[in-house]
Amino acid sequence: MTTTTTMMMMSAPAEHKRTVPQLSNELQLRIMHKVKNGELSIEDALKEAREETCRSAADVDSTSQYNFSVYKFNRYRWQKRVLQIDFKTRVLCSIEKGIVKRQIPFHVVKSCEDGVAAKFCISFRERHDYELEATSLEDKHKIIQLVNKIIHGNIYTSPGRVDAETRDQPLQPNCLREGQLYLQRGGLASIRWVKYTVRLHEGQLSLLPVTVNVGGVGICTAPQTQTTVIHFSDGNASVEKPRSCDTFTLITKINEYLFRVPVSAQTNSTEAIAAERDEWVRAIDELCLVWKHRLQAENQSLYEIIPEPGGTNKSGEVGKRSPSPQAQEAQLASSPDEDRDRAIPPVPTARSPPPAYLSPKPCDHPKSALLVPVFPGLPLPIAPPVPAPPPLPSRLNVTPTSRKTKAFHWDVVAHDKVGKSLWAQRDASTVRIDTARLYEQFGIQDSACPGSVDPLNNQHIMLNQKVAHNFNIFLRSFPVKPEELKDRLFIVNEEDGALSDEHITSLRRYVPTSDDVEMYKSYKGSPSELHLVDQYMLEMCNIPYLSTQLDLLLTLRELPVSMEDLQPLISQKIRMCSQLYGSKSFVAILEYLLAVGNYLNENSGKEKAKGFRLSSLAKLSQLRGKDRKFTLLHALVEQVRLHDPHVATFFQELAEFETVPGASVKGLTAEVDVLKNELQKVIQYRKTYKRKNQGAQHQKFLRDLKVAIERHNSDLSQMTKRCEDMKKLYSDILVKFGEPLEQDSQELFGWVSTFINDFKRVHAEMTQ
């Protein structure tokens, strides 16, 4: 919670002895703006906070479909997606520009883990993990809340219940153990212990931040007020005890959580603390083993065990373990995954590096709590040391101390591959090279003189070293000085000197946390004495609501681009719906197919049908005649050409279907829904952006913001109307052709498109 929030809560009357409702950072910001501007009293602010909390909880229960704008990590880059969570159809969809890339059933969702800043990860059975980044912390918390609800249902729903009203309702899990523990949390340049109320359930560990009583009001000490859930149900969790008597580490597939037992009236001695720690470890370890065995049993059921080479199976043949039909089906179903050609990352262990989405990359930096890696076996202090002020940088001139050269980043041969390769026979001592010539071309002067070496190696930096390295790389191409950054953030249009899209996106990854702000503001020296990385961080710490401002600018840039991308896709879908609905020749073709099919079925002992679903069009080429090259599709074309040749050119009425259908009605509707939500955030920001003694720059910022909102609102209103027209037309098509109302257009139009192309091909062959 911010300093301003804390001050507000401390100023509350003593009679308000209640806990501040759990709100996202964005909602806290909006309420704080109102308090600061005199629009709300402390009492009214608490009331509105409680109402927002109740409204948010009600939304989760009443809404059946949620759409979020996210970035998905794929092939070493972040790609924009819409994540749709649909409780009606019980599927989770990944949508890109209106195309439903994946539809994942709820029952295969295994776990969801929080990451740094707005990042998080969802794990599935028999599929790749989804490493995602939300566009705001509020969205991330909402997504995790919804996914946790799905996992909760997967774990605690009882299939044995026969009551129709309660069969799909999850059972309330029993609390196996409850107590208070400290969890080590950290920002970009700070580490601290945060107290949580911890509840251990069969499939998870729930952490609720503990509030402290300040000025008669409950203040949450955690960086985030939402409940943190650590799942065991994916079978990857384990627990370890470091050497210290009061700590233990819970290791999951993605994160490592370091817990510490607090001193209390019951645990006020070393022996009592160690015993309490051991009880937590024992209870958690038992559950981790239970779920690990369950996972192994699930995997075992997918395979038939056949002896390894050297043994024989039931038929006497030598063989290996082969997949069962269920396993083959699961592998086949997952093979079209959009990320299938990306190597599956190894499961991290306690001593393995974190996955890509948690490892800082260039221009990839957290803006909220950072989970600190723990290395088992090393003693850890009971309390984190207070960081000392950074020393003044050395200004001594140093002569070169070593002969360094530029690096050649090659891919080395794996150790287990060397033995059978030509490298095993190479003798490096027989090779002669001219090192002087090499140094002349690739040498680097190693000196502490300014400009002659990377200052990261010679100057103390307050920021985390790895993060500082990446941030330093970004700053080399960042044309804005630290003291200019604040003013540039209040310029809307890029032609007026605003930051570029790339700069905004990168800066969002380096927003300091509240702990970092507190640490940097404790620095009393001159900013010019700091390294450039720390100078920027210090300046960013002094910019109020920096994260919100960057999110606003990025939204203003992405809205017109997204609308420009979606507009032609919606128009194409409207044309496709209109052509399909109005095509009489296509209906005639279906009538011919019904007649042909009924004739075949009637003479094979089956009943005649009154109609068939369009999915049947995909099966025509599967039924072959005596001539293996002659299929039911050939028979249909032949019948149409013989009896109604002008109908054979029906595809001329369906020109839009001759290309890949692409986006779906469902996907495009989700994209538009996300855009409306993003624009509402901008509108809400403008309403709350009121500052006293605003200068000319802020007045211009508000005017430009108003113009942008009006333009985007007008364009989005037109797009929304077109989207409604599209949905209505598609609904009419489903009714006309007797399709289920939940039938996705991407699949249905795909059947029609494939049928048209195949029909044209066969028709051309017969016409020759």
C-alpha positions in Angstrom: 0.0 0.0 0.0 1.3 3.4 -0.9 2.5 6.0 1.6 -0.5 8.2 0.7 -2.9 5.4 1.4 -1.2 4.7 4.8 -1.4 8.3 5.8 -5.1 8.4 4.9 -5.8 5.3 6.9 -3.8 6.6 9.9 -5.9 9.8 9.8 -9.1 7.8 10.1 -11.1 8.2 13.4 -10.4 5.7 16.1 -14.0 4.3 15.9 -13.3 2.9 12.5 -11.8 -0.3 13.9 -12.2 -2.4 10.7 -10.0 -3.8 8.0 -9.5 -2.0 4.8 -11.3 -4.0 2.0 -9.0 -5.8 -0.5 -8.7 -3.7 -3.6 -6.5 -3.7 -6.7 -3.9 -1.0 -7.1 -6.0 0.7 -9.8 -9.1 0.9 -7.6 -7.0 2.2 -4.7 -5.6 4.8 -7.0 -9.0 6.0 -8.1 -10.3 6.2 -4.5 -7.2 8.0 -3.4 -7.6 10.6 -6.1 -11.0 11.4 -4.8 -9.8 11.7 -1.2 -6.9 13.9 -2.2 -9.1 16.2 -4.2 -11.7 16.5 -1.4 -14.4 14.5 -3.3 -14.6 11.9 -0.6 -14.1 11.8 3.2 -12.3 8.9 4.9 -15.6 7.3 5.9 -16.9 7.6 2.3 -13.7 6.2 0.9 -13.9 3.1 3.2 -17.6 2.7 2.2 -16.8 2.9 -1.5 -13.9 0.4 -1.1 -16.3 -2.1 0.5 -18.8 -1.6 -2.3 -16.2 -2.1 -4.9 -15.1 -5.3 -3.2 -18.6 -6.7 -3.0 -19.3 -5.7 -6.6 -16.1 -7.4 -7.8 -17.1 -10.6 -5.9 -20.6 -10.5 -7.4 -19.2 -10.1 -10.9 -17.2 -13.3 -10.6 -20.3 -15.2 -9.6 -22.8 -13.7 -12.1 -20.7 -13.4 -15.3 -20.2 -16.5 -17.4 -17.6 -15.2 -19.8 -14.5 -13.0 -19.2 -12.1 -11.5 -21.8 -8.7 -10.2 -21.0 -5.9 -8.6 -23.1 -2.7 -10.4 -22.3 0.8 -11.0 -23.8 1.7 -14.7 -24.3 5.4 -15.8 -24.3 6.1 -17.8 -27.4 9.3 -18.5 -29.2 11.3 -16.0 -27.1 9.0 -13.1 -27.7 5.7 -11.7 -26.3 2.7 -11.9 -28.5 -0.6 -10.1 -27.9 -3.6 -12.4 -27.2 -7.1 -12.3 -25.8 -7.5 -14.8 -23.0 -11.2 -15.9 -22.7 -12.5 -17.8 -19.7 -15.9 -19.2 -20.5 -17.7 -20.8 -17.6 -20.8 -21.6 -19.8 -18.9 -23.8 -22.2 -16.2 -24.6 -19.6 -13.3 -23.8 -21.9 -10.3 -21.4 -21.8 -9.5 -19.9 -25.2 -6.4 -18.2 -26.6 -7.5 -15.7 -29.3 -5.3 -13.7 -31.7 -6.9 -11.1 -34.0 -10.2 -12.8 -33.8 -8.8 -16.3 -34.5 -9.4 -18.9 -31.7 -6.0 -20.4 -31.5 -6.7 -22.9 -28.8 -9.8 -24.1 -26.9 -8.7 -25.8 -23.7 -11.3 -27.6 -21.5 -11.4 -26.6 -17.8 -10.7 -30.1 -16.6 -7.1 -30.1 -18.0 -6.1 -26.9 -16.0 -3.6 -28.1 -13.4 -2.2 -25.0 -11.7 -1.7 -21.2 -11.8 1.3 -19.5 -10.4 2.0 -15.8 -9.8 5.1 -14.3 -11.3 6.9 -11.0 -11.2 5.0 -7.8 -12.0 2.0 -8.6 -14.2 3.3 -12.0 -15.3 1.8 -15.4 -14.3 1.7 -19.0 -15.6 -1.1 -21.5 -16.2 -0.2 -25.2 -16.4 -2.3 -27.9 -18.2 -2.3 -31.6 -18.5 -0.8 -32.9 -21.8 -0.2 -29.3 -23.1 2.5 -26.6 -22.9 2.3 -24.1 -20.1 1.0 -20.7 -20.9 3.4 -18.0 -19.8 1.4 -14.8 -19.8 1.6 -11.1 -18.9 -1.6 -9.1 -18.1 -1.9 -5.5 -19.2 -2.5 -4.5 -15.6 -2.1 -5.9 -12.1 -5.9 -5.6 -11.6 -6.4 -7.9 -14.6 -3.8 -10.3 -13.4 -5.4 -10.7 -10.0 -8.8 -11.2 -11.6 -7.5 -13.9 -14.0 -5.7 -15.7 -11.2 -8.9 -15.6 -9.1 -10.9 -17.1 -11.9 -8.3 -19.8 -12.8 -8.1 -20.7 -9.1 -11.8 -21.1 -9.1 -11.4 -23.6 -12.0 -8.7 -25.5 -10.3 -10.7 -25.6 -7.0 -13.6 -27.1 -8.9 -11.3 -29.7 -10.5 -10.0 -30.8 -7.2 -13.0 -30.7 -4.9 -15.9 -31.5 -7.3 -17.4 -34.9 -6.3 -18.4 -37.0 -9.3 -20.3 -39.4 -7.0 -23.0 -36.8 -6.1 -26.2 -37.5 -8.0 -28.1 -34.3 -7.1 -28.3 -32.3 -10.4 -28.1 -29.0 -8.6 -25.0 -29.8 -6.6 -23.1 -32.2 -8.9 -20.9 -29.5 -10.5 -20.6 -27.4 -7.3 -17.2 -27.9 -5.7 -17.0 -29.1 -2.1 -15.7 -26.9 0.6 -12.2 -28.2 1.4 -11.2 -29.0 5.0 -8.5 -26.8 6.6 -5.8 -29.3 7.7 -3.5 -26.7 9.4 -3.7 -23.0 10.1 -1.2 -20.5 11.5 0.8 -17.4 10.8 4.1 -17.4 8.8 6.4 -14.9 7.3 7.0 -15.0 3.5 10.1 -13.4 2.0 9.1 -11.0 -0.7 11.2 -8.5 -2.7 11.1 -5.7 -5.2 13.8 -4.6 -7.7 16.2 -3.5 -5.0 14.7 -4.5 -1.7 13.8 -7.6 0.3 11.5 -7.9 3.3 9.4 -10.4 5.3 5.6 -10.2 5.1 3.3 -11.9 7.6 0.5 -14.0 6.3 -2.3 -16.1 7.8 -1.6 -19.5 6.1 -4.2 -22.3 5.7 -3.2 -25.7 4.4 -5.9 -27.6 2.4 -5.8 -30.9 0.6 -4.8 -29.4 -2.7 -3.4 -26.0 -1.9 -1.7 -23.6 0.5 -3.7 -20.3 0.9 -1.9 -17.1 2.1 -4.0 -14.2 3.3 -2.0 -11.0 4.2 -2.2 -10.1 7.9 -3.4 -6.6 8.8 -1.9 -4.5 11.5 -3.9 -1.9 13.6 -2.7 1.6 12.8 -4.7 4.5 14.1 -7.6 2.3 14.8 -7.8 1.0 11.2 -6.5 -2.4 9.9 -3.7 -1.8 7.4 -2.5 -4.6 5.2 1.3 -5.0 5.3 1.6 -7.1 2.1 2.4 -5.5 -1.3 -0.8 -7.0 -2.6 -4.0 -7.6 -0.6 -5.3 -10.6 -2.6 -5.1 -14.1 -1.3 -2.1 -16.0 -2.7 -2.8 -19.7 -3.6 0.0 -22.2 -4.0 -1.3 -25.4 -5.7 -0.1 -28.9 -5.1 -2.4 -30.6 -7.6 0.0 -30.6 -10.5 2.3 -33.0 -8.6 5.4 -30.7 -8.9 5.5 -29.2 -5.4 8.1 -30.2 -2.8 9.3 -28.8 0.5 12.9 -28.4 1.9 14.4 -27.4 5.2 17.5 -25.1 5.1 20.0 -25.1 7.9 18.3 -22.4 9.9 15.8 -23.7 12.5 13.0 -21.3 11.7 12.7 -21.4 7.9 11.5 -23.8 5.1 11.2 -23.5 1.4 8.2 -24.6 -0.7 9.3 -25.3 -4.3 6.8 -25.4 -7.1 7.3 -25.8 -10.9 7.8 -22.0 -11.3 8.6 -20.4 -7.9 10.4 -20.9 -4.7 8.7 -19.6 -1.5 10.8 -19.0 1.6 8.8 -19.1 4.8 9.8 -18.2 8.4 8.1 -19.2 11.6 7.4 -16.0 13.7 8.2 -15.7 17.4 5.0 -15.8 19.5 3.8 -16.7 22.9 3.6 -20.3 21.9 6.9 -20.3 19.9 9.3 -18.3 22.0 12.2 -20.6 22.1 14.5 -22.2 19.5 13.2 -25.7 20.2 9.5 -24.5 19.9 10.2 -22.6 16.7 12.0 -25.6 15.2 9.2 -27.9 16.2 6.6 -25.6 14.6 8.6 -25.4 11.4 8.9 -29.2 11.3 5.2 -29.6 11.7 4.5 -27.4 8.7 7.1 -29.2 6.7 5.7 -32.6 7.6 2.1 -31.7 6.7 3.0 -30.0 3.4 5.4 -32.8 2.4 2.7 -35.4 3.0 0.3 -33.6 0.6 3.0 -33.0 -2.0 3.7 -36.8 -2.0 0.0 -37.6 -2.3 -0.4 -35.4 -5.4 2.9 -36.6 -6.9 1.7 -40.2 -6.6 -1.7 -39.3 -8.1 0.1 -37.7 -11.1 2.2 -40.8 -11.6 -0.9 -43.0 -11.4 -2.6 -40.8 -14.1 0.4 -41.1 -16.3 0.7 -44.8 -15.7 -2.9 -45.3 -16.8 -2.1 -43.8 -20.2 0.5 -46.4 -21.1 0.7 -50.2 -21.4 3.8 -51.4 -19.7 5.9 -53.5 -22.1 9.4 -54.9 -21.2 12.4 -52.9 -22.1 14.7 -54.2 -24.8 15.9 -57.6 -23.8 12.5 -58.6 -22.4 9.4 -59.9 -24.1 5.8 -58.8 -24.1 2.7 -61.0 -23.9 3.1 -62.0 -27.5 6.7 -62.9 -27.1 8.0 -59.9 -28.9 10.9 -57.8 -27.7 9.7 -54.2 -27.1 9.6 -51.0 -25.1 6.9 -49.1 -23.3 4.3 -48.2 -25.9 1.5 -45.7 -25.6 -2.0 -47.0 -25.0 -4.9 -45.8 -27.3 -5.7 -43.2 -24.6 -2.2 -41.9 -24.7 -2.1 -41.9 -28.5 -5.4 -40.0 -28.6 -4.1 -37.4 -26.0 -0.9 -37.0 -28.1 -2.8 -36.6 -31.3 -5.2 -34.0 -29.7 -2.3 -31.9 -28.4 -0.2 -32.1 -31.6 -1.7 -29.1 -33.4 -0.8 -26.9 -30.4 0.4 -23.5 -31.7 3.5 -23.9 -29.5 4.2 -27.6 -30.4 7.3 -26.8 -32.3 8.8 -25.0 -29.3 10.9 -27.3 -27.1 9.3 -28.1 -23.8 11.3 -26.5 -21.0 12.6 -28.7 -18.3 10.8 -28.7 -14.9 12.8 -26.4 -12.7 14.2 -27.8 -9.5 15.4 -26.1 -6.3 18.7 -25.5 -7.9 17.8 -25.0 -11.6 17.3 -21.5 -13.1 13.8 -20.1 -13.3 11.8 -20.3 -16.6 11.9 -17.7 -19.3 9.0 -15.6 -18.1 10.5 -15.2 -14.6 14.1 -14.6 -15.7 14.8 -10.9 -16.4 15.4 -10.4 -20.1 16.5 -7.2 -21.9 13.7 -4.7 -21.5 11.8 -7.1 -19.2 11.7 -6.0 -15.7 9.2 -6.5 -12.8 7.2 -3.7 -11.3 5.8 -5.5 -8.3 6.9 -8.1 -5.7 9.8 -10.3 -6.8 10.1 -13.8 -5.5 13.6 -14.2 -4.3 15.4 -17.4 -5.3 16.6 -19.6 -2.4 19.5 -21.9 -2.4 19.0 -24.8 0.1 21.9 -25.5 2.4 22.9 -21.9 3.0 22.1 -20.3 6.4 19.6 -17.5 6.2 19.2 -14.6 8.6 16.1 -14.4 10.7 15.5 -10.8 9.6 16.7 -9.0 6.5 19.6 -6.6 7.0 18.9 -2.9 6.5 20.6 -1.8 3.3 23.4 0.7 3.8 23.5 3.9 1.8 25.6 3.4 -1.4 29.1 4.6 -1.2 30.3 7.5 -3.4 31.7 6.3 -6.8 35.4 6.1 -7.1 36.9 8.7 -9.4 40.5 7.3 -9.4 42.0 6.7 -12.8 43.2 3.2 -13.2 45.5 1.8 -15.9 44.5 -1.2 -17.9 44.7 -4.4 -15.8 44.0 -7.2 -18.3 43.7 -7.9 -22.0 40.0 -8.5 -22.8 38.4 -9.2 -26.1 34.8 -9.2 -27.4 32.9 -12.4 -26.8 31.8 -14.9 -29.5 28.5 -16.3 -28.3 28.5 -19.8 -29.9 26.4 -22.8 -29.1 28.7 -25.4 -27.6 28.5 -29.1 -28.2 26.7 -31.0 -25.5 29.1 -32.9 -23.1 27.5 -36.2 -23.9 27.9 -35.7 -27.6 31.6 -34.9 -27.6 32.8 -38.5 -27.1 31.6 -39.8 -30.5 32.3 -36.6 -32.4 35.4 -35.4 -34.2 36.2 -33.1 -31.2 37.3 -36.0 -29.1 40.3 -36.6 -31.4 41.3 -32.9 -31.6 44.6 -31.8 -29.9 44.3 -28.1 -29.1 48.1 -27.9 -28.3 49.0 -28.4 -32.0 47.0 -25.3 -33.1 48.9 -22.1 -33.5 47.2 -18.6 -33.7 48.4 -15.0 -33.9 47.0 -13.7 -30.6 48.4 -10.2 -31.2 46.5 -9.9 -34.4 43.3 -11.1 -32.7 43.7 -8.6 -29.9 44.3 -5.8 -32.4 40.9 -6.5 -34.0 38.8 -7.6 -31.0 40.5 -6.2 -27.9 38.7 -4.1 -25.3 40.5 -1.6 -23.1 39.9 -2.5 -19.4 40.1 0.8 -17.5 38.0 2.6 -14.9 38.3 5.9 -16.8 34.8 7.2 -17.8 33.6 5.9 -21.1 36.3 3.2 -21.5 34.5 0.4 -19.7 31.0 -0.6 -18.8 30.4 1.3 -15.6 28.4 -1.6 -14.2 31.7 -3.3 -13.4 33.2 -0.4 -11.4 30.4 1.6 -9.8 28.1 0.6 -7.0 24.5 0.1 -8.1 21.5 0.0 -5.8 19.4 -1.9 -8.3 19.6 -5.7 -8.6 22.7 -6.5 -10.7 21.0 -8.7 -13.3 18.1 -6.2 -13.7 20.5 -3.3 -13.8 22.4 -5.0 -16.7 19.2 -5.3 -18.8 18.0 -1.8 -17.9 21.4 -0.4 -18.8 21.1 -2.1 -22.3 17.7 -0.4 -22.8 19.0 3.0 -21.7 21.7 3.0 -24.3 19.0 3.5 -26.9 16.7 5.6 -24.8 16.9 9.2 -26.0 15.4 10.8 -22.9 17.4 12.1 -19.9 16.3 11.2 -16.4 15.1 14.8 -15.6 13.1 14.9 -18.9 11.2 11.7 -18.3 8.3 13.1 -16.2 7.4 15.8 -18.8 7.5 13.3 -21.7 5.0 11.1 -19.9 2.4 13.9 -20.3 2.6 14.2 -24.0 -0.1 12.2 -25.8 0.9 12.4 -29.5 4.3 11.0 -30.7 4.6 13.8 -33.2 4.6 16.3 -30.3 7.6 14.5 -28.7 5.8 11.7 -26.8 7.6 8.4 -26.1 7.5 5.7 -28.8 5.4 2.6 -28.4 8.6 0.5 -27.9 9.9 2.8 -25.2 6.6 2.8 -23.3 6.4 -1.0 -23.4 10.0 -1.4 -22.1 9.6 1.2 -19.3 6.5 -0.7 -18.0 8.8 -3.6 -17.2 11.0 -1.4 -15.0 8.5 0.4 -12.8 9.7 0.4 -9.2 7.7 -1.2 -6.4 6.6 0.6 -3.3 9.5 -0.9 -1.4 11.9 0.3 -4.0 10.4 3.8 -3.8 11.0 3.8 -0.1 14.6 2.6 -0.5 15.6 5.1 -3.2 14.0 8.0 -1.4 16.1 7.2 1.6 19.2 8.1 -0.5 20.5 11.5 0.7 23.4 12.0 -1.7 23.5 13.8 -5.0 21.7 12.1 -7.9 24.7 12.9 -10.1 26.9 10.6 -8.0 24.7 7.6 -8.8 25.1 5.3 -11.8 22.8 6.2 -14.7 20.6 3.2 -14.0 20.0 4.4 -10.4 19.5 7.9 -11.7 16.6 6.8 -13.8 15.2 4.6 -11.0 15.4 7.5 -8.6 13.6 9.8 -11.1 10.9 7.1 -11.7 10.4 6.8 -8.0 9.5 10.5 -7.9 6.8 10.3 -10.6 3.4 9.7 -9.0 1.3 6.9 -10.5 4.0 6.0 -13.0 2.6 2.6 -13.8 -0.9 4.0 -14.5 0.5 6.7 -16.7 2.5 4.2 -18.8 -0.5 1.9 -19.1 -2.6 4.9 -20.3 -0.1 5.9 -23.0 0.2 2.3 -24.2 -3.5 1.9 -24.4 -3.9 5.1 -26.4 -1.4 3.7 -28.9 -2.8 0.2 -29.1 -6.5 1.1 -29.4 -6.4 2.6 -33.0 -4.0 -0.2 -34.2 -6.3 -2.9 -32.8 -9.4 -1.3 -34.3 -7.7 -1.0 -37.6 -6.8 -4.7 -37.6 -10.3 -5.8 -36.5 -12.4 -3.6 -38.8 -11.7 -5.6 -42.1 -12.1 -8.9 -40.2 -15.5 -8.0 -39.0 -16.5 -6.7 -42.4 -15.3 -10.0 -43.9 -17.4 -12.0 -41.5 -20.5 -10.0 -42.3 -20.0 -10.6 -46.0 -19.5 -14.4 -45.4 -22.6 -14.5 -43.3 -24.6 -12.6 -45.8 -23.4 -14.8 -48.8 -24.0 -18.0 -47.0 -27.4 -17.0 -45.7 -28.6 -15.8 -49.1 -27.1 -18.5 -51.4 -29.9 -20.6 -52.9 -27.5 -22.7 -55.0 -25.7 -23.8 -51.9 -29.0 -25.0 -50.4 -29.6 -26.9 -53.6 -26.3 -28.6 -53.3 -27.2 -29.7 -49.7 -30.5 -31.0 -51.0 -28.7 -33.2 -53.6 -26.3 -34.4 -50.9 -29.3 -35.3 -48.7 -30.9 -37.3 -51.5 -27.6 -39.1 -52.3 -27.0 -39.9 -48.6 -30.5 -41.1 -47.9 -30.3 -43.4 -50.9 -27.1 -45.0 -49.6 -28.3 -45.3 -46.1 -31.8 -46.6 -47.0 -30.2 -49.4 -49.0 -27.8 -50.2 -46.2 -30.5 -50.8 -43.6 -30.4 -47.3 -42.0 -33.2 -44.8 -41.6 -33.6 -41.8 -43.9 -32.6 -38.5 -42.5 -34.4 -35.2 -42.7 -31.3 -33.2 -42.7 -27.6 -33.2 -41.7 -25.1 -30.9 -40.0 -22.6 -29.0 -42.0 -19.8 -30.9 -40.3 -20.8 -33.8 -42.6 -19.3 -31.9 -45.5 -15.9 -32.8 -44.2 -16.6 -36.5 -44.5 -17.4 -36.7 -48.2 -13.9 -37.6 -49.3 -13.6 -40.3 -46.7 -16.2 -42.6 -48.4 -14.5 -44.3 -51.4 -16.1 -46.3 -54.2 -14.8 -49.4 -56.0 -12.4 -47.1 -57.7 -10.4 -45.9 -54.8 -10.0 -42.5 -56.5 -13.8 -42.0 -56.7 -15.3 -40.7 -53.5 -18.8 -39.6 -52.4 -17.7 -36.0 -53.3 -17.2 -37.2 -56.9 -20.6 -38.8 -56.9 -22.2 -35.5 -55.6 -20.5 -33.4 -58.4 -21.5 -36.0 -61.0 -25.1 -35.9 -59.9 -25.3 -32.1 -59.9 -23.7 -31.8 -63.3 -26.0 -34.4 -64.7 -29.3 -33.0 -63.3 -28.7 -29.3 -62.5 -25.5 -28.1 -64.2 -26.1 -24.4 -63.3 -26.1 -25.2 -59.6 -22.6 -26.7 -60.0 -21.2 -23.2 -60.0 -22.7 -22.4 -56.6 -19.3 -21.4 -55.3 -19.5 -18.2 -57.3 -22.1 -17.0 -54.8 -19.7 -17.7 -51.9 -16.6 -15.9 -53.1 -15.5 -15.0 -49.5 -15.2 -18.7 -48.6 -12.5 -19.4 -51.2 -9.9 -18.2 -48.7 -9.2 -19.5 -45.2 -12.0 -18.2 -43.0 -9.6 -17.0 -40.3 -11.2 -15.1 -37.4 -14.4 -16.3 -35.8 -17.4 -14.5 -34.6 -16.6 -15.6 -31.0 -13.0 -14.4 -31.2 -13.9 -11.0 -32.8 -16.6 -10.4 -30.2 -14.0 -11.0 -27.5 -11.5 -8.7 -29.1 -14.1 -5.9 -29.3 -15.1 -6.5 -25.7 -11.5 -6.1 -24.6 -11.2 -2.8 -26.5 -14.3 -1.4 -24.8 -12.8 -2.3 -21.4 -9.5 -0.7 -22.3 -11.2 2.5 -23.5 -13.3 2.6 -20.3 -10.1 2.6 -18.3 -8.8 5.6 -20.2 -12.2 7.4 -19.7 -12.1 6.7 -16.0 -8.5 7.9 -15.7 -9.4 11.2 -17.3 -12.3 11.7 -14.8 -9.9 11.2 -11.9 -7.0 13.2 -13.3 -7.5 16.5 -11.5 -4.5 18.3 -10.1 -4.2 21.6 -8.3 -2.1 24.4 -10.0 -1.9 22.6 -13.3 0.5 24.2 -15.7 0.1 24.7 -19.4 1.6 21.3 -20.2 -1.0 19.4 -18.1 -3.8 21.5 -19.7 -2.6 20.4 -23.1 -2.3 16.8 -22.0 -6.0 16.9 -20.9 -7.1 18.5 -24.1 -5.2 15.9 -26.2 -6.5 13.1 -24.1 -10.1 14.3 -24.5 -9.7 14.5 -28.3 -8.2 11.0 -28.4 -11.0 9.6 -26.3 -13.7 11.2 -28.4 -12.1 9.8 -31.6 -11.6 6.3 -30.3 -15.0 6.3 -28.7 -16.7 7.2 -32.0 -14.7 4.6 -33.9 -15.4 1.9 -31.3 -19.1 2.7 -31.3 -19.3 2.1 -35.0 -17.3 -1.1 -34.6 -19.5 -2.3 -31.8 -22.6 -1.8 -34.0 -21.0 -3.8 -36.8 -20.0 -6.5 -34.4 -23.7 -6.8 -33.2 -24.8 -7.0 -36.9 -22.3 -9.8 -37.4 -23.5 -11.7 -34.4 -27.1 -11.4 -35.5 -26.4 -12.6 -39.0 -24.4 -15.6 -37.7 -27.2 -16.5 -35.3 -29.6 -16.5 -38.3 -27.3 -18.9 -40.1 -27.2 -21.3 -37.2 -30.9 -21.3 -37.1 -31.3 -21.7 -40.8 -28.9 -24.7 -41.1 -30.1 -26.4 -37.9 -26.8 -25.9 -36.1 -26.4 -25.7 -32.3 -26.4 -22.1 -31.0 -23.0 -22.6 -29.4 -21.4 -23.8 -32.7 -18.2 -21.7 -33.3 -18.1 -20.0 -36.7 -14.4 -20.7 -37.2 -15.1 -24.4 -37.3 -18.4 -24.1 -39.3 -17.0 -21.7 -41.9 -14.0 -24.0 -42.2 -16.1 -26.9 -43.2 -17.9 -24.8 -45.8 -14.6 -23.4 -47.2 -12.9 -26.8 -47.5 -16.0 -28.2 -49.1 -16.1 -25.4 -51.7 -12.4 -25.8 -52.6 -12.7 -29.6 -52.9 -15.9 -29.3 -55.0 -14.3 -26.8 -57.4 -11.3 -29.2 -57.8 -13.4 -32.2 -58.6 -15.7 -30.2 -60.8 -12.7 -29.0 -62.8 -11.4 -32.5 -63.2 -14.7 -33.8 -64.5 -15.1 -30.9 -66.9 -11.7 -31.5 -68.6 
